[in-house]
């Protein structure tokens, strides 16, 4: 009867950092409820509020059609900073959950506070908004993977 290989032996045999990061994520403790509340809902709402208030401020100085394109690079930098320095979840799976929670917060709050409340005459859903939703969903697992790759 042979012994089972240890996790370190298995991960050492995997060449791809991406595959290795997913494999190691399975051995880590699950995302705690407190982490989900703070990293998912707390930062999700905080980042949405930052973008919303920035949009309100830019409304007076930037043409309405360009507000999203002006906010996007600033929001990407702020979101990257939050993910690199404040979000504590470590597994790719937990980062994907954070991205999903952030995207749901963005879609729901945008609909309530922009689409329904402000009812923009030219509509709200344009390419910049779809880019914003895609980045909101993809940045947490992408930066989580990048952080794990650097720590291996």
C-alpha positions, -999 to +999 in steps of 0.1 A: +000+000+000+015+033-011+010+065+009-009+094-006+012+123-018+011+154+003-004+186-009+031+202-012+043+173-034+012+177-057+015+214-060+053+212-066+045+189-096+021+214-112+039+237-135+012+263-141+009+290-114-028+294-123-035+257-119-014+257-087-033+287-073-066+270-079-054+237-064-040+254-033-073+274-029-091+241-023-070+234+008-075+267+024-103+275+049-135+288+034-143+324+033-157+334+067-190+353+070-171+383+084-148+384+054-177+382+030-195+411+048-165+434+049-146+424+017-178+417-003-206+439+009-185+466+027-160+473+000-185+467-027-208+493-014-179+517-006-165+515-041-199+519-057-206+549-035-172+564-045-180+560-082-215+574-077-203+605-059-175+610-084-201+608-111-223+634-094-193+657-090-183+653-126-218+659-138-211+696-135-178+697-154-178+668-179-203+661-207-228+634-196-218+610-223-182+610-211-187+607-174-183+569-174-151+571-195-136+596-170-146+576-139-134+542-152-096+548-150-099+564-116-122+536-103-099+509-117-069+524-098-089+528-066-103+492-069-069+478-076-056+496-044-084+481-024-079+446-037-041+448-032-041+464+003-075+459+020-093+428+008-081+398+029-096+368+011-069+347-004-084+319-026-093+325-062-128+311-054-133+336-026-121+364-048-146+353-074-174+355-048-162+390-039-164+400-076-198+385-080-211+403-049-195+436-061-211+432-095-245+425-080-242+455-058-233+477-088-261+464-110-288+468-083-277+502-069-271+516-104-306+505-114-323+520-083-303+552-079-295+561-115-319+543-139-351+546-118-344+576-096-327+599-122-342+584-153-315+597-178-331+609-210-305+592-232-305+560-212-278+547-189-267+514-203-239+522-228-205+505-235-188+523-206-213+508-181-209+473-195-171+477-192-176+489-156-197+458-148-172+434-165-142+450-146-162+449-113-167+411-118-133+403-132-109+424-111-111+406-078-102+371-091-077+385-115-058+405-089-062+377-064-045+354-089-018+379-095-012+383-057-010+345-053+013+341-082+037+366-067+037+349-033+045+314-046 
